[in-house]
């Protein structure tokens, strides 16, 4: 928990000065505390990261997969400093990678929604990702056994269309749109064992 609050906005420098192990995101100049992920969250994250990374390696794609905690700086497209830690980020433009993380939009982001976080993932975070230029965004909600998929336009000002939003169940085959002929079979997930 952030020990102090100051008047006005926090900056990237404040964010990078937080104590080691502090779980926060910087959202438009304000700190937002993050809960530690639970067992199901971690299992999904590991499985998805592995499946995506294996596909990228098999196809020889010039992309990298990063799991949280991994800083992604969205400050260029927000009115105040914004650094988030998506659960999974896929970055295909190596020029965006720095020693601190990623500067700008990953190509593909997955959030695994913890209880009480769905509205944040499907509201504020979704809008930040869309404005920044993320191409594909998934929200995996284990509690509701749903996967919500958004495909964002290159024209960031264009409104979302129903045809760009897909809903799947936790036993479905879910296509990854940023990669040709790549589908993730959620029926393969063993969330109980």
WOZIHU-V868229 format. One record per backbone hydrogen bond with DSSP energy under -0.5 kcal/mol. CO is the residue of the C=O (numbers start at 1). NH is the residue of the N-H. If there is no record, write none. Layout:
((CO | NH) (CO | NH))
This chain:
((11 | 15) (12 | 16) (13 | 17) (15 | 18) (19 | 22) (22 | 24) (23 | 34) (25 | 27) (25 | 32) (26 | 28) (26 | 83) (27 | 30) (29 | 10) (30 | 27) (32 | 25) (38 | 42) (39 | 43) (40 | 44) (41 | 45) (42 | 46) (43 | 47) (44 | 48) (45 | 49) (46 | 50) (47 | 51) (48 | 52) (49 | 53) (50 | 54) (51 | 55) (52 | 56) (53 | 57) (54 | 58) (55 | 59) (56 | 60) (56 | 61) (57 | 60) (61 | 63) (64 | 91) (66 | 89) (71 | 102) (72 | 74) (72 | 84) (73 | 104) (74 | 77) (75 | 78) (81 | 29) (82 | 74) (82 | 75) (83 | 26) (84 | 72) (87 | 68) (88 | 110) (89 | 66) (89 | 91) (90 | 107) (90 | 108) (91 | 64) (92 | 94) (93 | 96) (94 | 97) (96 | 103) (98 | 101) (101 | 98) (102 | 73) (102 | 104) (107 | 135) (107 | 136) (108 | 90) (109 | 138) (110 | 88) (111 | 113) (111 | 140) (114 | 117) (117 | 121) (118 | 122) (120 | 123) (120 | 125) (121 | 126) (123 | 127) (124 | 128) (125 | 129) (126 | 130) (127 | 131) (128 | 132) (129 | 133) (129 | 134) (130 | 133) (135 | 152) (136 | 109) (137 | 150) (138 | 111) (138 | 140) (139 | 141) (139 | 148) (140 | 113) (140 | 142) (141 | 145) (141 | 146) (145 | 170) (146 | 141) (147 | 149) (147 | 168) (148 | 139) (149 | 166) (150 | 137) (150 | 152) (154 | 156) (155 | 158) (161 | 164) (162 | 165) (164 | 151) (166 | 149) (168 | 147) (169 | 172) (172 | 174) (172 | 186) (173 | 175) (174 | 184) (175 | 177) (176 | 179) (179 | 182) (182 | 176) (183 | 185) (184 | 174) (184 | 186) (185 | 188) (186 | 189) (189 | 191))
